[in-house]
Amino acid sequence: MLEGCIDWPQDRAERYREAGYREGLTIAEMVERTIGRVPDKIALVAKDARYSYAELGQEVDRRAHAFAAAGICPCDRVVVQLPNIPEFVFIYLALVKIGAVPVMALRAHRHAEVRHFIAASGAVAYVVADVVGNFDYRPMAAEMQRDFPSLRHVFVVGSPATGQVGVADLLAPDCASTLTRPDPSEVATMLLSGGTTSLSKLIPRTHEDYVLNARLCGRVAGFNGDTVFMAILPLGHNYNLASPGLLGAFYYGGTVVIAPSTDSDEIFAMVERERVSVIAAVVPLIANWLNSDVADRYDLSSLKVVQNGGARLAPELRSRLRSRFGGVPQEIYGTAEGLINMTRLDDSDELLLNSSGAPVCDDDEIRVVDDDGNEVADGMTGELLTRGPYTINGYYNAAEKNREAFTEDGFYRMGDIVRKEGRYVFTEGRKKDLINRGGEKISCEEVENLILRHPAVKAVTLVAMPDPVFGEKACAFVMTREGQALEFAELIAFLRTQGIASFKLPERLEVVTEFPTSPVGKILKKELREQISARLAEETTNK
């Protein structure tokens, strides 16, 4: 396995193989198996494009040979930062086909995050679009080229800047050369951790464990050859990539539809046109849909399942979703590190509307433990621990973090407070200092450290405040230096110069003279959360 990664212990690896969890397939081979079975079936649909499975294979092969000819080698790490376009699918599958390791950056990431991904992964290449929305990625890529001599290539989907290479310019019709087949047990993809402390850690997923991830999640979601799956959220997220996501759809021979935007009318016009059967969504989208008349204006009779991931969907919203859209609400709760829990489509209402699901694999081991590591009885709350055939055994090149994140017997600490009833999990909150903004995780420590760089700031603490659409947003409580003042707009402008993703920006500033503290001087964030919640409630009442 790639140096810096930790393999499964031999006894567990053999047990998983004997149980049939290792198919001996690479991710590309899994897709190629489906291509061989249904070459003429539509595999991928975007706003202005349609590709059969055979055409998908051809597009992937052209890019695989092009990247190999450009000098991308097996195990080379490549940071991929692309929007939801067909090129994302082609490039991702091309890289894993030649044994390179895509590092899945998200469209919203900026200089600080990308710099960290390149440094932490040792990336030799960076793939970006030219311009998405109002952001030009090429100057940022040029900055990375200057800062990292090891970054030998910048590939651009669109028009490249000087010193960069357009992906289209690489492509040649000749794919006659032989590519080296990756080892299915080798690292295939690096996902990003939720970033509970500081910047994201890199999660190494192997070909075999990621194929299994897609297979098991797709099975629980009822995927088959008739499935038409719509992806709205970033394809680089584990949720939309393989839980079950596009790889789950490809495993079972379904069709992947890339939503043109997050606009409700554009989404549901495409649902109607393409006869979409499964949508992967998140709380803010679902809340907006339920508060509009969009379900009444389109033919949604094809829709069988609406999935929710990233943050828990309230029971009343699940019930309303089922009534308004006619499909089954399916909760998906898990982690890019491995374990995925899903409600079953035929669950009782008690489980379907209230639980966060059960593990997708019979050999997913789950424990709920107290602060001393002792397992608690069903119905009692505690931290969720897990290990299993597709859960990692360590982050990439992160020995110190691994000692914190994993128990001595190999269980991964999820950091979530849950209660368990049999195999079903009910989430209660986070153990670590994290804000969940509609499924996007914000590390309080990371943002606090950036705010402290402002010359007017003496001390800061970031807390979650309730929000009816996103569930949580970030509120910054700040103590200023003597004689200094700080306005919200000034703080946001300053943070933007630090190059962080927009979703991490605080959405409210409270300037205070002191923080509530415990007898030992620890800031009582719970009291601050209660303060801002009460203030928001009062403001709403007085409107």
C-alpha positions as CSV (number, residue, x, y, z in Angstrom):
1,M,0.0,0.0,0.0
2,L,1.1,3.6,-0.6
3,E,3.7,4.7,1.9
4,G,2.0,6.7,4.7
5,C,-1.2,4.6,4.6
6,I,-2.1,1.8,7.0
7,D,-3.5,-1.5,5.7
8,W,-6.1,-3.7,7.3
9,P,-4.6,-6.2,9.8
10,Q,-4.0,-9.5,8.1
11,D,-6.7,-11.5,10.1
12,R,-9.4,-9.0,9.3
13,A,-8.3,-8.6,5.6
14,E,-8.5,-12.4,5.2
15,R,-11.9,-12.5,6.8
16,Y,-13.3,-9.7,4.6
17,R,-12.0,-11.5,1.5
18,E,-13.5,-14.8,2.5
19,A,-16.8,-13.0,3.1
20,G,-16.8,-11.7,-0.5
21,Y,-16.2,-8.1,0.3
22,R,-13.1,-7.9,-1.9
23,E,-14.0,-8.4,-5.6
24,G,-10.5,-8.0,-6.9
25,L,-11.7,-5.1,-9.1
26,T,-10.3,-1.6,-9.5
27,I,-12.8,1.3,-9.7
28,A,-12.3,1.6,-13.4
29,E,-12.7,-2.2,-13.9
30,M,-16.0,-2.0,-12.0
31,V,-17.3,0.6,-14.5
32,E,-15.8,-1.3,-17.5
33,R,-17.7,-4.5,-16.4
34,T,-20.9,-2.5,-16.7
35,I,-19.8,-1.0,-20.0
36,G,-19.4,-4.6,-21.3
37,R,-22.8,-5.6,-20.1
38,V,-24.9,-2.6,-21.3
39,P,-22.7,-0.6,-23.8
40,D,-25.7,1.2,-25.4
41,K,-27.5,2.2,-22.2
42,I,-27.3,5.9,-21.2
43,A,-24.7,6.2,-18.4
44,L,-24.4,10.0,-17.9
45,V,-26.7,13.0,-18.6
46,A,-25.9,16.7,-18.2
47,K,-27.7,19.8,-19.3
48,D,-26.6,19.6,-22.9
49,A,-25.0,16.2,-23.2
50,R,-25.8,12.5,-23.1
51,Y,-23.3,9.6,-23.0
52,S,-23.9,5.9,-23.4
53,Y,-21.8,3.5,-21.3
54,A,-19.7,2.8,-24.4
55,E,-19.1,6.5,-25.0
56,L,-18.3,7.0,-21.3
57,G,-15.6,4.3,-21.6
58,Q,-14.2,6.0,-24.7
59,E,-14.0,9.4,-23.0
60,V,-12.3,7.9,-19.9
61,D,-9.8,6.0,-22.1
62,R,-8.8,9.1,-24.0
63,R,-8.0,11.0,-20.8
64,A,-6.3,8.0,-19.2
65,H,-3.9,7.7,-22.1
66,A,-3.4,11.4,-22.2
67,F,-2.5,11.7,-18.5
68,A,-0.2,8.7,-18.7
69,A,1.6,10.3,-21.8
70,A,1.9,13.5,-19.8
71,G,3.9,11.7,-17.2
72,I,1.3,11.0,-14.5
73,C,2.3,7.7,-12.9
74,P,0.7,5.2,-10.6
75,C,0.4,6.4,-7.0
76,D,1.0,10.1,-8.1
77,R,-1.4,12.3,-6.1
78,V,-3.5,14.7,-8.2
79,V,-5.6,17.4,-6.6
80,V,-8.9,17.6,-8.5
81,Q,-11.1,20.7,-8.1
82,L,-13.9,20.6,-10.7
83,P,-17.5,21.6,-10.7
84,N,-20.3,19.1,-11.4
85,I,-19.7,18.6,-15.2
86,P,-19.2,15.5,-17.3
87,E,-15.5,16.2,-17.4
88,F,-15.3,15.6,-13.6
89,V,-16.5,12.0,-14.2
90,F,-14.2,11.4,-17.2
91,I,-11.1,12.8,-15.4
92,Y,-11.8,11.0,-12.1
93,L,-12.2,7.6,-13.7
94,A,-9.2,8.2,-16.0
95,L,-6.9,9.0,-13.1
96,V,-8.0,5.9,-11.1
97,K,-7.7,3.8,-14.2
98,I,-3.9,4.6,-14.5
99,G,-3.4,4.2,-10.8
100,A,-3.0,7.9,-9.9
101,V,-4.8,9.1,-6.7
102,P,-7.3,11.9,-7.1
103,V,-7.4,14.2,-4.0
104,M,-11.0,15.4,-4.0
105,A,-11.0,19.2,-3.4
106,L,-14.3,20.9,-3.6
107,R,-15.3,23.8,-5.8
108,A,-15.6,26.2,-2.7
109,H,-12.1,25.6,-1.5
110,R,-9.7,28.4,-1.9
111,H,-5.9,29.2,-1.4
112,A,-5.6,28.1,2.2
113,E,-7.3,24.7,1.7
114,V,-5.7,23.9,-1.7
115,R,-2.3,24.8,-0.4
116,H,-2.8,22.3,2.5
117,F,-4.1,19.6,0.2
118,I,-1.0,19.9,-2.1
119,A,1.4,20.0,0.8
120,A,-0.2,17.2,2.8
121,S,-0.6,14.8,-0.2
122,G,2.6,15.6,-2.0
123,A,0.6,16.2,-5.2
124,V,2.4,16.4,-8.5
125,A,-0.6,17.8,-10.5
126,Y,-3.6,20.0,-10.0
127,V,-6.8,19.9,-12.2
128,V,-9.1,22.9,-12.3
129,A,-11.7,24.5,-14.4
130,D,-10.9,27.9,-15.9
131,V,-13.7,29.9,-14.5
132,V,-16.7,28.8,-12.4
133,G,-19.3,31.4,-11.5
134,N,-17.3,34.6,-10.7
135,F,-14.1,32.8,-9.6
136,D,-11.1,32.3,-11.9
137,Y,-9.2,29.2,-10.7
138,R,-6.2,29.8,-13.0
139,P,-4.4,32.5,-10.9
140,M,-4.8,30.4,-7.8
141,A,-3.3,27.4,-9.7
142,A,-0.4,29.6,-10.9
143,E,0.2,30.6,-7.3
144,M,0.4,26.9,-6.3
145,Q,2.8,26.3,-9.1
146,R,5.1,29.0,-7.8
147,D,4.8,27.8,-4.1
148,F,5.3,24.1,-4.8
149,P,8.1,23.0,-7.1
150,S,6.9,19.4,-6.9
151,L,3.6,20.5,-8.6
152,R,4.8,19.6,-12.1
153,H,1.4,19.9,-13.9
154,V,-1.6,22.2,-13.9
155,F,-4.4,20.8,-16.1
156,V,-7.2,23.2,-17.0
157,V,-10.7,22.3,-18.2
158,G,-11.3,25.2,-20.6
159,S,-8.7,27.8,-21.5
160,P,-5.3,27.4,-19.7
161,A,-3.1,30.3,-18.6
162,T,0.6,30.5,-19.4
163,G,2.4,27.5,-18.0
164,Q,-0.8,25.5,-17.7
165,V,-2.1,22.8,-20.0
166,G,-5.7,22.5,-21.4
167,V,-7.2,19.1,-20.9
168,A,-8.6,19.2,-24.5
169,D,-5.1,19.8,-25.9
170,L,-3.9,16.6,-24.3
171,L,-6.5,14.4,-26.0
172,A,-5.7,12.2,-28.9
173,P,-7.8,9.6,-30.7
174,D,-5.1,6.9,-30.4
175,C,-5.5,4.8,-27.3
176,A,-3.6,1.8,-28.5
177,S,-0.8,1.9,-25.9
178,T,-1.1,-0.4,-22.9
179,L,-1.8,1.1,-19.5
180,T,-0.5,-0.4,-16.2
181,R,-3.3,-2.0,-14.2
182,P,-3.4,-0.7,-10.6
183,D,-3.4,-3.2,-7.7
184,P,-7.0,-3.3,-6.5
185,S,-5.8,-3.2,-2.9
186,E,-3.9,0.0,-3.5
187,V,-5.1,3.5,-2.6
188,A,-7.5,4.8,-5.3
189,T,-8.8,8.1,-3.9
190,M,-8.1,10.5,-1.1
191,L,-11.2,12.1,0.4
192,L,-11.2,14.9,2.9
193,S,-12.1,14.6,6.6
194,G,-14.7,16.8,8.1
195,G,-11.9,18.9,9.5
196,T,-13.0,18.8,13.2
197,T,-9.6,20.3,14.1
198,S,-7.7,22.6,11.9
199,L,-7.6,21.7,8.2
200,S,-8.9,18.5,6.7
201,K,-7.0,15.3,7.0
202,L,-6.6,13.0,3.9
203,I,-8.6,9.8,3.9
204,P,-7.0,7.1,1.7
205,R,-9.7,4.8,0.1
206,T,-8.6,1.7,-1.8
207,H,-10.1,0.5,-5.0
208,E,-11.6,-2.6,-3.4
209,D,-13.0,-0.8,-0.3
210,Y,-14.5,2.0,-2.4
211,V,-16.1,-0.4,-4.9
212,L,-17.6,-2.2,-1.8
213,N,-18.8,1.2,-0.4
214,A,-20.7,1.9,-3.7
215,R,-22.0,-1.7,-4.0
216,L,-23.4,-1.9,-0.4
217,C,-24.9,1.6,-0.4
218,G,-26.4,1.0,-3.9
219,R,-28.0,-2.2,-2.7
220,V,-29.6,-0.6,0.3
221,A,-30.8,2.3,-1.9
222,G,-32.5,-0.2,-4.2
223,F,-30.3,0.6,-7.2
224,N,-30.6,-1.4,-10.4
225,G,-30.4,-1.0,-14.1
226,D,-33.6,1.1,-14.1
227,T,-32.2,3.6,-11.6
228,V,-31.9,7.2,-12.7
229,F,-29.8,9.0,-10.0
230,M,-29.6,12.8,-9.8
231,A,-26.5,14.4,-8.3
232,I,-26.9,18.0,-7.1
233,L,-24.2,18.3,-4.4
234,P,-20.5,18.3,-5.3
235,L,-19.5,15.0,-7.0
236,G,-16.2,15.2,-5.0
237,H,-18.1,14.5,-1.7
238,N,-18.2,10.9,-0.6
239,Y,-22.0,11.2,-0.4
240,N,-22.4,11.9,-4.2
241,L,-19.3,9.9,-5.3
242,A,-20.0,6.5,-3.7
243,S,-22.6,6.6,-1.0
244,P,-24.2,5.4,-3.2
245,G,-23.7,8.3,-5.6
246,L,-22.4,8.0,-9.2
247,L,-20.2,5.0,-8.5
248,G,-23.2,3.2,-7.0
249,A,-25.3,3.9,-10.1
250,F,-22.5,2.8,-12.4
251,Y,-22.0,-0.4,-10.4
252,Y,-25.6,-1.4,-11.0
253,G,-25.9,-0.1,-14.5
254,G,-28.1,2.9,-13.8
255,T,-28.0,6.4,-15.2
256,V,-26.4,9.4,-13.6
257,V,-28.0,12.8,-14.1
258,I,-26.0,15.9,-13.2
259,A,-28.3,18.6,-12.0
260,P,-27.7,21.9,-13.9
261,S,-27.7,24.0,-10.7
262,T,-29.3,24.1,-7.2
263,D,-32.3,26.1,-8.6
264,S,-35.5,24.2,-7.8
265,D,-37.1,24.8,-11.2
266,E,-34.0,23.6,-13.1
267,I,-33.7,20.6,-10.9
268,F,-37.3,19.4,-11.2
269,A,-37.6,20.3,-14.9
270,M,-34.8,17.8,-15.3
271,V,-36.4,15.3,-13.0
272,E,-39.5,15.4,-15.2
273,R,-37.6,15.2,-18.5
274,E,-35.2,12.4,-17.5
275,R,-37.6,10.5,-15.3
276,V,-35.3,10.6,-12.3
277,S,-36.0,8.0,-9.7
278,V,-33.5,8.9,-6.9
279,I,-32.3,12.3,-5.7
280,A,-29.4,12.8,-3.3
281,A,-30.2,16.0,-1.3
282,V,-29.4,17.8,1.9
283,V,-31.4,19.6,4.6
284,P,-31.3,23.1,3.1
285,L,-32.5,22.0,-0.3
286,I,-35.3,19.8,1.1
287,A,-36.4,22.6,3.4
288,N,-36.6,25.0,0.4
289,W,-38.5,22.5,-1.7
290,L,-41.1,21.9,1.1
291,N,-41.6,25.6,1.5
292,S,-42.3,26.1,-2.2
293,D,-44.9,24.9,-4.7
294,V,-42.3,23.2,-6.9
295,A,-43.8,19.7,-6.3
296,D,-47.1,20.9,-7.8
297,R,-45.6,22.3,-11.0
298,Y,-43.8,19.2,-12.3
299,D,-44.5,15.6,-13.1
300,L,-42.6,13.8,-10.3
301,S,-44.2,10.4,-10.7
302,S,-40.9,8.8,-11.5
303,L,-39.4,9.8,-8.2
304,K,-39.1,6.8,-5.8
305,V,-36.5,7.9,-3.3
306,V,-35.2,11.3,-1.9
307,Q,-32.0,10.8,0.0
308,N,-30.7,13.1,2.7
309,G,-27.1,13.2,3.9
310,G,-24.7,15.5,5.8
311,A,-27.0,16.5,8.6
312,R,-30.0,14.9,10.2
313,L,-33.4,15.7,8.6
314,A,-36.1,16.3,11.2
315,P,-38.9,13.7,11.4
316,E,-41.6,16.2,10.5
317,L,-39.7,17.1,7.3
318,R,-39.3,13.5,6.4
319,S,-43.0,13.0,6.8
320,R,-43.8,16.1,4.7
321,L,-41.3,15.1,2.1
322,R,-43.0,11.7,1.6
323,S,-46.5,13.3,1.4
324,R,-45.5,16.1,-1.0
325,F,-43.1,14.2,-3.3
326,G,-44.6,10.7,-3.1
327,G,-41.2,9.0,-2.7
328,V,-39.5,7.3,0.3
329,P,-37.3,9.6,2.4
330,Q,-34.0,7.8,2.9
331,E,-31.6,9.0,5.6
332,I,-27.9,8.5,5.0
333,Y,-25.5,9.0,7.9
334,G,-21.9,8.1,7.8
335,T,-18.4,9.3,7.2
336,A,-15.9,9.6,4.4
337,E,-13.6,7.5,6.6
338,G,-15.9,4.6,6.1
339,L,-19.0,3.6,7.9
340,I,-22.3,4.4,6.2
341,N,-25.7,3.9,7.9
342,M,-28.9,4.1,5.8
343,T,-32.5,3.6,6.6
344,R,-34.1,0.8,4.6
345,L,-36.8,1.6,2.0
346,D,-39.2,-0.8,3.8
347,D,-38.5,0.3,7.3
348,S,-41.3,1.0,9.7
349,D,-42.3,4.6,10.1
350,E,-40.6,4.7,13.5
351,L,-37.2,3.9,11.9
352,L,-37.8,5.6,8.6
353,L,-38.8,9.0,10.1
354,N,-36.7,9.0,13.3
355,S,-33.5,7.0,12.9
356,S,-30.2,7.7,11.1
357,G,-30.2,4.2,9.7
358,A,-28.3,1.0,10.3
359,P,-24.9,0.0,8.8
360,V,-25.0,-1.1,5.2
361,C,-22.7,-4.1,5.9
362,D,-23.3,-7.0,8.3
363,D,-19.6,-6.9,9.2
364,D,-19.6,-3.2,10.1
365,E,-18.8,-3.3,13.9
366,I,-20.3,-0.4,15.9
367,R,-19.9,0.5,19.5
368,V,-21.3,3.3,21.6
369,V,-19.0,4.3,24.5
370,D,-18.9,6.7,27.3
371,D,-16.1,9.2,28.0
372,D,-14.0,6.4,29.6
373,G,-14.3,4.2,26.6
374,N,-16.8,1.8,28.2
375,E,-19.6,0.4,26.0
376,V,-23.0,1.7,27.1
377,A,-26.3,-0.1,26.9
378,D,-28.7,0.3,24.0
379,G,-30.8,3.5,24.5
380,M,-27.9,5.3,26.3
381,T,-26.0,8.1,24.5
382,G,-22.3,8.0,23.9
383,E,-19.6,8.3,21.1
384,L,-19.9,6.1,18.1
385,L,-16.9,3.9,17.3
386,T,-16.6,1.7,14.2
387,R,-14.4,-0.6,12.2
388,G,-15.2,-2.7,9.2
389,P,-14.3,-3.8,5.6
390,Y,-14.5,-0.4,4.1
391,T,-13.5,1.8,7.1
392,I,-10.0,3.1,7.0
393,N,-7.3,2.2,9.5
394,G,-5.6,5.5,9.5
395,Y,-5.3,8.9,7.8
396,Y,-2.6,9.5,5.3
397,N,0.8,10.5,6.9
398,A,-0.8,11.5,10.2
399,A,0.6,9.3,13.0
400,E,-0.3,11.8,15.7
401,K,-3.9,12.3,14.5
402,N,-4.3,8.5,14.1
403,R,-3.4,8.0,17.8
404,E,-6.3,10.3,18.7
405,A,-8.8,9.1,16.1
406,F,-8.4,5.3,16.4
407,T,-8.5,3.0,19.4
408,E,-5.8,0.4,20.1
409,D,-8.0,-2.3,18.7
410,G,-8.6,-0.4,15.4
411,F,-12.0,1.3,16.0
412,Y,-12.4,4.7,14.4
413,R,-13.8,7.4,16.7
414,M,-16.6,9.0,14.8
415,G,-16.9,12.0,17.1
416,D,-20.7,11.8,17.0
417,I,-22.9,11.4,20.0
418,V,-25.5,8.8,19.3
419,R,-27.8,6.2,20.9
420,K,-28.2,2.7,19.4
421,E,-31.2,0.5,19.3
422,G,-30.1,-2.9,17.9
423,R,-28.2,-2.1,14.7
424,Y,-30.0,1.3,14.2
425,V,-28.3,4.5,15.2
426,F,-30.0,7.7,16.3
427,T,-27.7,10.8,16.1
428,E,-27.7,13.3,19.0
429,G,-24.9,15.8,18.1
430,R,-21.1,16.2,17.8
431,K,-18.6,15.5,20.5
432,K,-16.0,17.7,18.9
433,D,-16.1,21.4,18.2
434,L,-17.7,21.5,14.8
435,I,-20.4,23.5,13.1
436,N,-22.6,21.6,10.6
437,R,-23.8,24.1,8.1
438,G,-26.3,22.1,6.0
439,G,-23.8,19.2,5.7
440,E,-20.7,21.3,5.3
441,K,-18.5,20.9,8.4
442,I,-16.8,24.0,9.8
443,S,-13.8,23.6,12.1
444,C,-14.2,26.2,14.8
445,E,-10.5,26.0,15.6
446,E,-9.5,26.7,12.0
447,V,-11.7,29.8,11.7
448,E,-10.9,31.1,15.1
449,N,-7.2,31.0,14.3
450,L,-7.7,33.1,11.2
451,I,-9.9,35.6,13.0
452,L,-7.1,36.0,15.6
453,R,-4.8,37.4,12.9
454,H,-7.0,40.5,12.7
455,P,-5.1,43.3,14.5
456,A,-8.3,44.5,16.4
457,V,-9.0,41.0,17.8
458,K,-7.9,40.1,21.3
459,A,-9.8,36.8,21.6
460,V,-12.5,34.9,19.7
461,T,-14.7,31.9,20.0
462,L,-16.9,30.5,17.2
463,V,-20.1,28.8,18.0
464,A,-23.1,27.4,16.1
465,M,-26.3,29.4,16.0
466,P,-29.6,27.8,14.9
467,D,-30.8,28.4,11.4
468,P,-34.2,27.2,9.9
469,V,-32.7,26.3,6.5
470,F,-29.1,25.2,7.2
471,G,-29.6,23.8,10.7
472,E,-26.5,25.7,12.0
473,K,-24.5,28.7,11.0
474,A,-21.4,30.2,12.5
475,C,-21.5,33.1,15.0
476,A,-18.2,34.8,16.0
477,F,-18.0,36.1,19.6
478,V,-15.1,38.5,19.6
479,M,-13.3,40.5,22.3
480,T,-11.4,43.5,20.8
481,R,-8.2,45.1,21.8
482,E,-8.4,48.2,23.9
483,G,-9.5,51.2,21.9
484,Q,-10.2,49.0,18.8
485,A,-13.6,48.5,17.1
486,L,-14.6,45.8,14.6
487,E,-17.5,45.7,12.2
488,F,-19.0,42.5,10.7
489,A,-18.3,43.6,7.1
490,E,-14.7,44.4,8.0
491,L,-14.2,41.0,9.6
492,I,-15.6,39.2,6.5
493,A,-13.5,41.3,4.2
494,F,-10.4,40.4,6.2
495,L,-11.2,36.6,6.3
496,R,-11.7,36.6,2.5
497,T,-8.1,37.8,2.2
498,Q,-7.1,34.7,4.1
499,G,-8.3,32.5,1.2
500,I,-10.8,30.3,3.0
501,A,-14.0,28.8,1.5
502,S,-17.0,31.0,1.7
503,F,-19.1,28.5,3.6
504,K,-16.7,28.8,6.6
505,L,-17.3,32.5,7.0
506,P,-19.1,33.6,10.2
507,E,-22.6,34.9,9.4
508,R,-22.9,37.0,12.5
509,L,-20.5,38.9,14.8
510,E,-21.1,39.6,18.5
511,V,-18.5,41.9,20.1
512,V,-18.3,41.3,23.9
513,T,-16.2,42.4,26.8
514,E,-15.7,38.9,28.2
515,F,-16.6,35.2,27.7
516,P,-18.4,33.0,30.2
517,T,-15.8,30.6,31.6
518,S,-15.6,27.6,33.9
519,P,-13.7,27.7,37.2
520,V,-10.6,26.4,35.3
521,G,-10.9,29.1,32.7
522,K,-12.5,27.1,29.9
523,I,-14.8,29.1,27.6
524,L,-18.3,27.9,28.1
525,K,-19.4,27.6,24.5
526,K,-22.7,26.1,25.5
527,E,-23.7,29.3,27.2
528,L,-22.7,31.4,24.2
529,R,-24.8,29.1,22.0
530,E,-27.7,29.6,24.4
531,Q,-27.2,33.4,24.3
532,I,-27.2,33.6,20.5
533,S,-30.2,31.3,20.2
534,A,-32.2,33.4,22.7
535,R,-31.2,36.6,20.9
536,L,-32.3,35.2,17.5
537,A,-35.6,34.1,19.0
538,E,-36.2,37.5,20.5
539,E,-35.3,39.2,17.2
540,T,-37.8,37.0,15.3
541,T,-40.5,37.7,17.8
542,N,-40.0,41.5,17.6
543,K,-40.1,41.6,13.8
